[in-house]
Amino acid sequence: MSDKPEFNYSKLRGKIVEKYGTIKAVSEKTGIRGELFTDAFKGRRTFTQAEIYVLSEALEIPKEDLASYFFET
């Protein structure tokens, strides 16, 4: 059993599709490599604080809603 939590990024994926259509498009906008999204969505990594900040700005996610996009388990 792993001590590392697995986060559910389905709401984040939905927001990306709603705002940009594709991971490639949001990747180009934010400078976050597409492979990092794939790894996070597959549970191989988590988003860094800097990535969360950049994504929340690009996706217009209010600070009070960050937990529902980045920390749902």
N, CA, C and O of each residue as an XYZ file, in Angstrom:
292
protein
N       0.847     -1.188      0.000
C       0.000      0.000      0.000
C       0.885      1.241      0.000
O       1.861      1.316      0.746
N       0.545      2.189     -0.820
C       1.333      3.410     -0.962
C       0.811      4.502     -0.033
O      -0.394      4.626      0.184
N       1.740      5.293      0.513
C       1.358      6.438      1.338
C       1.000      7.651      0.479
O       0.434      8.627      0.971
N       1.333      7.578     -0.793
C       1.080      8.680     -1.712
C      -0.393      8.694     -2.114
O      -0.900      7.695     -2.624
N      -1.088      9.812     -1.890
C      -2.503      9.863     -2.277
C      -2.655      9.881     -3.791
O      -1.795     10.400     -4.503
N      -3.739      9.319     -4.273
C      -4.062      9.394     -5.691
C      -5.179     10.421     -5.854
O      -6.259     10.294     -5.277
N      -4.889     11.432     -6.649
C      -5.847     12.506     -6.838
C      -6.708     12.259     -8.070
O      -6.249     11.694     -9.063
N      -7.944     12.684     -7.990
C      -8.888     12.575     -9.087
C      -8.891     13.918     -9.829
O      -9.379     14.925     -9.314
N      -8.346     13.912    -11.028
C      -8.246     15.144    -11.812
C      -9.342     15.260    -12.877
O      -9.187     16.018    -13.834
N     -10.437     14.528    -12.726
C     -11.477     14.561    -13.760
C     -12.094     15.948    -13.921
O     -12.402     16.356    -15.041
N     -12.277     16.672    -12.830
C     -12.824     18.025    -12.922
C     -11.841     18.948    -13.643
O     -12.250     19.798    -14.434
N     -10.555     18.780    -13.371
C      -9.520     19.562    -14.055
C      -9.521     19.248    -15.548
O      -9.457     20.159    -16.374
N      -9.591     17.984    -15.893
C      -9.638     17.612    -17.312
C     -10.836     18.251    -18.001
O     -10.720     18.759    -19.117
N     -11.987     18.224    -17.336
C     -13.183     18.836    -17.905
C     -13.013     20.323    -18.137
O     -13.460     20.851    -19.155
N     -12.368     21.005    -17.197
C     -12.129     22.450    -17.328
C     -11.172     22.738    -18.484
O     -11.345     23.711    -19.217
N     -10.163     21.881    -18.638
C      -9.212     22.042    -19.747
C      -9.943     21.907    -21.079
O      -9.738     22.716    -21.984
N     -10.786     20.900    -21.201
C     -11.545     20.691    -22.436
C     -12.495     21.863    -22.679
O     -12.632     22.335    -23.807
N     -13.141     22.323    -21.627
C     -14.078     23.450    -21.746
C     -13.378     24.718    -22.239
O     -13.893     25.410    -23.117
N     -12.208     25.021    -21.678
C     -11.522     26.281    -21.991
C     -10.613     26.197    -23.219
O     -10.538     27.149    -23.996
N      -9.916     25.057    -23.401
C      -8.894     24.966    -24.441
C      -9.097     23.844    -25.445
O      -8.468     23.839    -26.503
N      -9.958     22.905    -25.133
C     -10.223     21.808    -26.060
C      -9.291     20.623    -25.921
O      -9.732     19.474    -25.950
N      -7.993     20.896    -25.769
C      -7.015     19.807    -25.708
C      -5.910     20.110    -24.700
O      -5.676     21.258    -24.323
N      -5.246     19.048    -24.284
C      -4.070     19.192    -23.419
C      -2.985     19.961    -24.170
O      -2.293     20.796    -23.586
N      -2.840     19.679    -25.457
C      -1.817     20.364    -26.256
C      -2.026     21.884    -26.222
O      -1.068     22.644    -26.077
N      -3.267     22.315    -26.353
C      -3.553     23.751    -26.369
C      -3.253     24.397    -25.022
O      -2.654     25.472    -24.980
N      -3.655     23.765    -23.921
C      -3.370     24.342    -22.606
C      -1.874     24.251    -22.303
O      -1.327     25.106    -21.607
N      -1.224     23.231    -22.817
C       0.222     23.096    -22.651
C       0.952     24.256    -23.331
O       1.877     24.838    -22.765
N       0.529     24.576    -24.534
C       1.137     25.688    -25.263
C       0.890     27.016    -24.544
O       1.770     27.875    -24.505
N      -0.287     27.180    -23.986
C      -0.641     28.419    -23.279
C       0.163     28.578    -21.984
O       0.613     29.676    -21.658
N       0.339     27.471    -21.249
C       0.951     27.545    -19.920
C       2.446     27.230    -19.896
O       3.139     27.583    -18.942
N       2.945     26.569    -20.941
C       4.347     26.153    -20.935
C       4.593     24.871    -20.143
O       5.742     24.480    -19.935
N       3.520     24.218    -19.702
C       3.636     22.943    -18.984
C       3.597     21.834    -20.029
O       2.636     21.723    -20.790
N       4.645     21.016    -20.064
C       4.749     19.958    -21.071
C       3.576     18.984    -20.983
O       3.125     18.639    -19.891
N       3.100     18.556    -22.114
C       1.977     17.632    -22.192
C       2.210     16.340    -21.438
O       1.278     15.782    -20.860
N       3.461     15.851    -21.438
C       3.773     14.600    -20.732
C       3.521     14.738    -19.237
O       3.178     13.759    -18.576
N       3.687     15.936    -18.701
C       3.457     16.143    -17.277
C       1.978     16.001    -16.943
O       1.628     15.491    -15.879
N       1.109     16.451    -17.847
C      -0.325     16.254    -17.656
C      -0.643     14.761    -17.673
O      -1.349     14.257    -16.799
N      -0.122     14.068    -18.665
C      -0.369     12.630    -18.784
C       0.081     11.894    -17.530
O      -0.655     11.065    -16.994
N       1.276     12.193    -17.066
C       1.801     11.542    -15.863
C       0.931     11.843    -14.646
O       0.683     10.951    -13.835
N       0.471     13.066    -14.508
C      -0.381     13.426    -13.373
C      -1.729     12.713    -13.469
O      -2.223     12.182    -12.474
N      -2.315     12.700    -14.645
C      -3.621     12.072    -14.823
C      -3.554     10.557    -14.606
O      -4.550      9.933    -14.241
N      -2.381      9.977    -14.832
C      -2.211      8.531    -14.615
C      -1.702      8.214    -13.207
O      -1.452      7.052    -12.888
N      -1.549      9.235    -12.369
C      -1.146      9.020    -10.988
C       0.344      8.825    -10.773
O       0.754      8.386     -9.698
N       1.160      9.140    -11.764
C       2.610      8.974    -11.645
C       3.304     10.193    -11.039
O       4.478     10.128    -10.674
N       2.579     11.297    -10.933
C       3.125     12.519    -10.346
C       1.965     13.386     -9.897
O       0.811     13.118    -10.233
N       2.272     14.422     -9.141
C       1.270     15.421     -8.781
C       1.710     16.754     -9.376
O       2.867     16.926     -9.758
N       0.789     17.674     -9.446
C       1.132     19.005     -9.952
C       1.889     19.771     -8.877
O       1.568     19.674     -7.693
N       2.893     20.532     -9.296
C       3.648     21.366     -8.363
C       2.834     22.612     -8.029
O       1.845     22.917     -8.694
N       3.256     23.315     -7.008
C       2.580     24.568     -6.653
C       2.637     25.556     -7.809
O       1.651     26.234     -8.098
N       3.776     25.639     -8.466
C       3.917     26.562     -9.593
C       2.976     26.181    -10.731
O       2.359     27.054    -11.343
N       2.861     24.887    -11.018
C       1.953     24.437    -12.073
C       0.505     24.720    -11.708
O      -0.278     25.144    -12.558
N       0.144     24.489    -10.457
C      -1.219     24.776    -10.005
C      -1.525     26.261    -10.177
O      -2.614     26.626    -10.620
N      -0.573     27.109     -9.831
C      -0.770     28.552     -9.981
C      -0.993     28.919    -11.451
O      -1.949     29.621    -11.781
N      -0.118     28.448    -12.321
C      -0.207     28.774    -13.745
C      -1.510     28.242    -14.341
O      -2.186     28.940    -15.096
N      -1.854     27.007    -13.996
C      -3.088     26.427    -14.523
C      -4.325     27.148    -14.002
O      -5.271     27.385    -14.753
N      -4.319     27.493    -12.728
C      -5.494     28.185    -12.187
C      -5.690     29.541    -12.861
O      -6.823     29.974    -13.071
N      -4.604     30.201    -13.193
C      -4.705     31.475    -13.915
C      -5.236     31.247    -15.339
O      -6.155     31.935    -15.783
N      -4.653     30.284    -16.040
C      -5.040     30.031    -17.429
C      -6.471     29.524    -17.539
O      -7.170     29.827    -18.506
N      -6.908     28.748    -16.540
C      -8.243     28.156    -16.574
C      -9.277     28.990    -15.812
O     -10.453     28.633    -15.737
N      -8.812     30.107    -15.248
C      -9.678     31.013    -14.482
C     -10.398     30.278    -13.350
O     -11.610     30.401    -13.175
N      -9.610     29.507    -12.583
C     -10.138     28.794    -11.425
C      -9.911     29.675    -10.202
O      -8.767     30.002     -9.889
N     -10.970     30.063     -9.510
C     -10.801     30.885     -8.302
C     -10.015     30.130     -7.227
O     -10.115     28.908     -7.117
N      -9.246     30.857     -6.450
C      -8.429     30.243     -5.393
C      -9.245     29.376     -4.459
O      -8.777     28.323     -4.026
N     -10.464     29.801     -4.139
C     -11.289     29.036     -3.205
C     -11.768     27.706     -3.803
O     -12.273     26.853     -3.073
N     -11.618     27.518     -5.114
C     -12.032     26.278     -5.768
C     -10.873     25.343     -6.109
O     -11.096     24.262     -6.654
N      -9.652     25.740     -5.799
C      -8.484     24.937     -6.179
C      -8.557     23.501     -5.670
O      -8.217     22.568     -6.397
N      -8.992     23.321     -4.447
C      -9.023     21.973     -3.864
C      -9.876     21.023     -4.698
O      -9.512     19.858     -4.861
N     -10.983     21.487     -5.220
C     -11.861     20.598     -5.980
C     -11.265     20.203     -7.331
O     -11.684     19.202     -7.911
N     -10.309     20.957     -7.836
C      -9.657     20.637     -9.107
C      -8.357     19.862     -8.930
O      -8.013     19.028     -9.768
N      -7.636     20.130     -7.848
C      -6.290     19.576     -7.701
C      -6.094     18.613     -6.531
O      -5.079     17.918     -6.483
N      -7.031     18.553     -5.594
C      -6.796     17.749     -4.388
C      -7.907     16.774     -4.054
O      -7.939     16.251     -2.940
N      -8.816     16.512     -4.974
C      -9.873     15.530     -4.737
C      -9.254     14.129     -4.782
O      -8.478     13.819     -5.686
N      -9.593     13.306     -3.825
C      -9.088     11.932     -3.808
C     -10.199     10.950     -4.066
O      -9.962      9.742     -4.089
